């Protein structure tokens, strides 16, 4: 692909994200026109004096604004983490929860709900649970010297994820079926409806802290697609680089899951779509995957709150949309990994 073709792809993705953002602000139970949105934007950004109804300002700034920003943050974070994991593990079927971060975060949040804690404590519990789960997985995988390190990490993640899932099932069984169980089920399905500006202020710094190492290591990430011996021969400290990538991707995933619950398919599907457009080179792949991830989750969340009389969980829609789309990508983009 030529440089001009890549520029067209990036520009198209960015333009699509802008259009989806405008549509998300306008669509909903209280529809807003483009003129109302433009007048409010002019007032807030440039100090213009256009007349805007107080209801419009409330809907945009307090109801839809935090939710749209959360969709952009979570979608970009999950897509970036999935891109990093797929490149590191040299496996196109890897997703951000492969090392148990989602299961750990779910257990932390479920425990918070079970013990009737505040929303902030539940989010912190989810964040800490995700980090703790991946830390345990990495400790187990790093100490199994007789096997391939990548295979050891994946197997440890699968085993620990199954164990944490059993604990979650036990807590659901013990929970109050009238108060706690519906809240637990709602959280596990994933939602952006209750995201507040304070939640964004909590999650955004951690997501950014995870993105910075991935950006700084974007050139070395390509070498992880080689065997460990070949990468070491080129002077790459494979173990330290892999640890840095795991920590960065886990931090981004845990921050996203803490405020949104478990929303699947974004970290698995979007890296495939980005790779199909610009190829596997990580420095080109990462920014496009983040833009596409943000656009995908924003579109799904907009559909979730407008397509039916009741709001649908985004995690359900990502599966309904992602499954056929992934099968098409799987058939169409096999050569992208060659």
C-alpha positions as CSV (number, residue, x, y, z in Angstrom):
1,X,0.0,0.0,0.0
2,X,1.3,3.4,-0.9
3,X,1.6,6.4,1.4
4,X,-1.2,8.1,-0.3
5,X,-3.5,5.1,0.0
6,X,-2.8,4.9,3.7
7,X,-3.4,8.7,4.1
8,X,-6.8,8.2,2.4
9,X,-7.6,5.3,4.8
10,X,-6.7,7.3,7.9
11,X,-8.6,10.4,6.7
12,X,-11.7,8.3,5.9
13,X,-11.6,6.6,9.3
14,X,-11.2,10.0,11.1
15,X,-14.1,11.5,9.0
16,X,-16.3,8.6,9.7
17,X,-15.6,9.0,13.5
18,X,-16.5,12.6,13.3
19,X,-19.8,11.9,11.5
20,X,-20.7,9.1,13.9
21,X,-20.0,11.5,16.9
22,X,-22.3,14.1,15.5
23,X,-25.0,11.5,14.8
24,X,-24.6,10.1,18.3
25,X,-25.2,13.6,19.8
26,X,-28.3,14.1,17.7
27,X,-29.9,10.7,18.0
28,X,-32.0,9.5,20.9
29,X,-35.3,9.9,22.8
30,X,-34.8,13.7,22.6
31,X,-33.6,14.2,19.0
32,X,-31.4,17.3,18.3
33,X,-31.0,19.0,15.0
34,X,-27.6,19.8,13.4
35,X,-28.4,23.5,13.8
36,X,-28.9,23.1,17.6
37,X,-25.7,21.2,18.0
38,X,-23.8,23.8,15.9
39,X,-25.2,26.7,17.9
40,X,-24.2,25.0,21.2
41,X,-20.8,24.2,20.0
42,X,-20.2,27.8,18.8
43,X,-21.3,29.1,22.2
44,X,-19.1,26.8,24.2
45,X,-16.0,26.8,21.9
46,X,-16.0,30.4,20.6
47,X,-18.1,32.3,23.0
48,X,-20.9,33.0,20.5
49,X,-24.3,34.3,21.7
50,X,-26.7,32.0,19.8
51,X,-29.9,31.2,21.7
52,X,-29.9,27.5,22.8
53,X,-32.6,25.9,24.9
54,X,-31.5,24.8,28.4
55,X,-32.8,21.3,27.6
56,X,-30.5,21.0,24.6
57,X,-27.5,22.0,26.7
58,X,-28.4,19.5,29.5
59,X,-28.9,16.6,27.0
60,X,-25.6,17.3,25.2
61,X,-23.3,18.1,28.2
62,X,-24.7,16.0,31.0
63,X,-26.5,13.0,29.3
64,X,-25.0,12.2,26.0
65,X,-21.6,13.9,26.3
66,X,-20.1,11.6,29.0
67,X,-21.6,8.5,27.3
68,X,-20.1,9.4,23.9
69,X,-16.7,10.2,25.4
70,X,-16.8,6.9,27.3
71,X,-17.6,5.0,24.1
72,X,-14.7,6.6,22.3
73,X,-12.3,5.9,25.2
74,X,-13.4,2.3,25.8
75,X,-13.5,1.5,22.1
76,X,-10.0,2.9,21.4
77,X,-8.5,1.3,24.5
78,X,-9.9,-2.2,23.8
79,X,-8.8,-2.0,20.1
80,X,-5.3,-0.8,21.1
81,X,-5.0,-3.6,23.7
82,X,-6.3,-6.2,21.2
83,X,-3.8,-5.0,18.6
84,X,-0.9,-5.3,21.0
85,X,-1.9,-8.7,22.3
86,X,-2.4,-10.2,18.8
87,X,1.0,-8.9,17.7
88,X,2.8,-10.1,20.8
89,X,1.2,-13.5,20.8
90,X,1.5,-13.9,17.0
91,X,-2.1,-15.1,17.1
92,X,-5.1,-13.4,15.3
93,X,-7.6,-15.1,17.7
94,X,-6.3,-13.3,20.8
95,X,-8.4,-10.7,22.5
96,X,-7.7,-8.3,25.4
97,X,-9.2,-10.7,27.9
98,X,-6.9,-13.6,27.0
99,X,-4.9,-13.2,30.2
100,X,-7.9,-13.0,32.5
101,X,-8.2,-9.2,32.8
102,X,-12.0,-9.2,32.1
103,X,-12.6,-12.1,34.5
104,X,-10.6,-10.5,37.2
105,X,-12.3,-7.2,36.7
106,X,-15.7,-8.9,36.7
107,X,-14.9,-10.7,40.0
108,X,-13.8,-7.4,41.6
109,X,-17.0,-5.6,40.5
110,X,-19.3,-8.5,41.5
111,X,-17.7,-8.6,44.9
112,X,-18.3,-4.8,45.3
113,X,-22.0,-5.3,44.3
114,X,-22.4,-8.3,46.5
115,X,-21.2,-6.3,49.6
116,X,-23.3,-3.3,48.6
117,X,-20.4,-0.9,48.0
118,X,-20.6,2.4,46.2
119,X,-20.2,2.8,42.4
120,X,-16.7,4.2,42.9
121,X,-15.6,1.2,45.0
122,X,-17.1,-1.2,42.4
123,X,-15.1,0.5,39.7
124,X,-11.9,0.5,41.7
125,X,-12.5,-3.2,42.6
126,X,-12.9,-4.0,38.9
127,X,-9.8,-2.1,38.0
128,X,-7.7,-3.8,40.8
129,X,-9.2,-7.2,40.0
130,X,-8.2,-7.0,36.4
131,X,-4.6,-6.0,37.2
132,X,-4.3,-8.7,39.9
133,X,-5.5,-11.4,37.6
134,X,-3.1,-10.6,34.9
135,X,-0.3,-10.2,37.4
136,X,-1.0,-13.7,38.7
137,X,-1.2,-15.1,35.2
138,X,2.1,-13.6,34.2
139,X,3.8,-14.8,37.4
140,X,2.6,-18.4,36.7
141,X,3.5,-18.2,33.0
142,X,7.0,-16.8,33.7
143,X,7.8,-19.5,36.1
144,X,7.0,-22.4,33.8
145,X,10.4,-22.6,32.1
146,X,9.9,-25.9,30.4
147,X,7.4,-24.6,27.9
148,X,7.1,-21.9,25.3
149,X,6.5,-18.6,27.2
150,X,3.7,-17.5,25.0
151,X,1.9,-20.8,25.3
152,X,2.4,-20.7,29.0
153,X,0.8,-17.3,29.3
154,X,-2.2,-18.2,27.2
155,X,-2.8,-21.5,29.1
156,X,-2.4,-19.8,32.5
157,X,-4.8,-17.1,31.4
158,X,-7.4,-19.7,30.3
159,X,-7.1,-21.7,33.5
160,X,-7.3,-18.6,35.8
161,X,-10.2,-17.1,33.7
162,X,-12.1,-20.4,34.2
163,X,-11.5,-20.3,38.0
164,X,-12.5,-16.7,38.3
165,X,-15.6,-17.5,36.3
166,X,-16.5,-20.2,38.8
167,X,-16.2,-17.7,41.7
168,X,-18.4,-15.2,39.8
169,X,-21.1,-18.0,39.3
170,X,-20.9,-18.8,43.0
171,X,-21.5,-15.2,44.0
172,X,-24.4,-14.9,41.6
173,X,-25.9,-18.0,43.1
174,X,-25.5,-16.5,46.6
175,X,-26.7,-13.0,45.7
176,X,-30.0,-11.5,46.6
177,X,-32.2,-12.3,43.5
178,X,-34.2,-9.1,43.9
179,X,-31.5,-6.5,44.3
180,X,-28.0,-7.8,43.9
181,X,-28.4,-10.3,41.1
182,X,-30.0,-7.9,38.6
183,X,-27.2,-5.4,39.2
184,X,-24.6,-8.1,38.8
185,X,-26.1,-9.3,35.5
186,X,-26.5,-5.8,34.2
187,X,-22.8,-5.0,34.9
188,X,-21.6,-8.3,33.3
189,X,-23.5,-7.5,30.1
190,X,-21.7,-4.2,29.8
191,X,-23.2,-0.7,29.5
192,X,-22.2,2.9,29.1
193,X,-25.5,4.3,30.3
194,X,-24.3,5.2,33.9
195,X,-20.9,6.7,33.0
196,X,-20.4,10.0,34.7
197,X,-17.7,12.7,34.1
198,X,-16.0,11.5,37.3
199,X,-15.7,8.0,35.9
200,X,-14.0,9.3,32.8
201,X,-11.6,11.4,34.9
202,X,-10.7,8.2,36.7
203,X,-10.3,5.9,33.7
204,X,-8.7,8.2,31.1
205,X,-5.3,8.7,32.9
206,X,-4.8,5.0,33.3
207,X,-5.8,4.3,29.6
208,X,-3.3,7.1,28.5
209,X,-0.6,5.6,30.8
210,X,-1.1,2.3,29.0
211,X,-1.1,3.9,25.5
212,X,2.2,5.8,26.0
213,X,4.5,2.6,26.2
214,X,2.8,1.0,23.3
215,X,3.4,4.2,21.2
216,X,7.0,4.4,22.3
217,X,7.6,0.7,21.6
218,X,5.7,0.7,18.3
219,X,8.9,0.0,16.2
220,X,10.0,-2.9,18.4
221,X,6.6,-4.4,18.5
222,X,7.1,-5.7,15.0
223,X,10.0,-7.8,16.2
224,X,7.8,-9.8,18.5
225,X,6.3,-11.4,15.5
226,X,9.6,-13.2,15.0
227,X,10.7,-16.1,17.1
228,X,12.3,-15.3,20.5
229,X,15.7,-16.4,19.3
230,X,15.6,-14.3,16.1
231,X,14.4,-11.2,18.1
232,X,17.3,-11.7,20.7
233,X,19.7,-12.0,17.8
234,X,18.6,-8.5,16.7
235,X,19.3,-7.1,20.2
236,X,15.8,-7.0,21.5
237,X,15.2,-7.9,25.2
238,X,12.3,-10.1,24.5
239,X,11.2,-10.9,28.1
240,X,11.3,-7.2,29.2
241,X,9.5,-6.0,26.0
242,X,6.8,-8.7,26.4
243,X,6.3,-7.6,30.1
244,X,6.0,-4.0,29.1
245,X,3.4,-4.8,26.4
246,X,1.4,-7.0,28.8
247,X,1.4,-4.2,31.5
248,X,0.4,-1.5,29.0
249,X,-2.4,-3.5,27.3
250,X,-3.7,-4.7,30.7
251,X,-3.8,-1.2,32.1
252,X,-5.8,0.0,29.1
253,X,-8.2,-3.0,29.3
254,X,-8.7,-2.7,33.0
255,X,-9.5,1.0,32.8
256,X,-12.0,0.4,30.1
257,X,-13.7,-2.6,31.7
258,X,-13.9,-0.7,35.1
259,X,-16.3,1.9,33.7
260,X,-18.1,-0.1,31.0
261,X,-18.4,-3.6,32.2
262,X,-17.5,-6.5,29.8
263,X,-18.0,-5.5,26.2
264,X,-16.6,-8.2,23.9
265,X,-15.5,-8.4,20.3
266,X,-14.0,-4.9,20.0
267,X,-10.5,-6.0,20.8
268,X,-10.8,-9.1,18.6
269,X,-12.6,-7.8,15.6
270,X,-11.2,-4.3,15.1
271,X,-7.5,-5.2,14.8
272,X,-8.4,-7.6,12.0
273,X,-10.3,-4.8,10.1
274,X,-7.4,-2.4,10.6
275,X,-4.8,-5.0,9.5
276,X,-6.9,-5.6,6.4
277,X,-6.7,-1.9,5.5
278,X,-3.0,-1.0,6.3
279,X,-1.2,-4.2,6.9
280,X,0.4,-5.7,10.0
281,X,3.1,-3.0,10.6
282,X,2.4,-1.9,14.2
283,X,3.2,1.8,13.9
284,X,0.6,2.1,11.1
285,X,-1.8,-0.4,12.7
286,X,-2.2,1.0,16.2
287,X,-3.7,4.5,15.4
288,X,-6.1,3.1,12.8
289,X,-7.2,0.4,15.1
290,X,-7.9,3.0,17.9
291,X,-10.0,5.2,15.5
292,X,-11.9,2.2,14.2
293,X,-12.5,0.8,17.7
294,X,-13.8,4.2,18.9
295,X,-16.1,4.5,15.9
296,X,-17.3,0.9,16.2
297,X,-18.3,1.1,19.9
298,X,-19.8,4.5,19.4
299,X,-22.0,3.2,16.6
300,X,-23.0,0.1,18.6
301,X,-23.9,2.3,21.7
302,X,-25.9,4.6,19.6
303,X,-27.9,1.7,18.1
304,X,-28.3,0.2,21.6
305,X,-30.1,3.3,22.9
306,X,-32.1,4.1,19.8
307,X,-33.0,0.8,17.9
308,X,-35.6,-0.5,20.4
309,X,-38.0,0.9,23.0
310,X,-35.8,-0.3,25.8
311,X,-32.0,0.1,25.8
312,X,-30.1,-3.0,24.7
313,X,-26.7,-4.0,26.3
314,X,-23.8,-3.0,24.0
315,X,-22.2,-6.3,24.7
316,X,-25.1,-8.1,23.1
317,X,-25.0,-6.0,20.0
318,X,-21.2,-6.3,19.5
319,X,-21.7,-10.1,19.4
320,X,-24.6,-9.9,17.0
321,X,-22.7,-7.5,14.7
322,X,-19.2,-8.8,15.3
323,X,-19.8,-12.5,14.6
324,X,-20.9,-12.3,10.9
325,X,-18.4,-9.5,10.3
326,X,-15.6,-11.4,11.8
327,X,-16.4,-14.5,9.7
328,X,-16.3,-12.3,6.6
329,X,-13.0,-10.8,7.7
330,X,-11.6,-14.2,8.5
331,X,-12.3,-15.4,5.0
332,X,-11.3,-12.2,3.2
333,X,-8.2,-11.2,5.1
334,X,-6.3,-14.5,5.5
335,X,-3.3,-13.1,3.5
336,X,-2.9,-10.1,5.9
337,X,-0.9,-12.4,8.3
338,X,1.3,-13.9,5.6
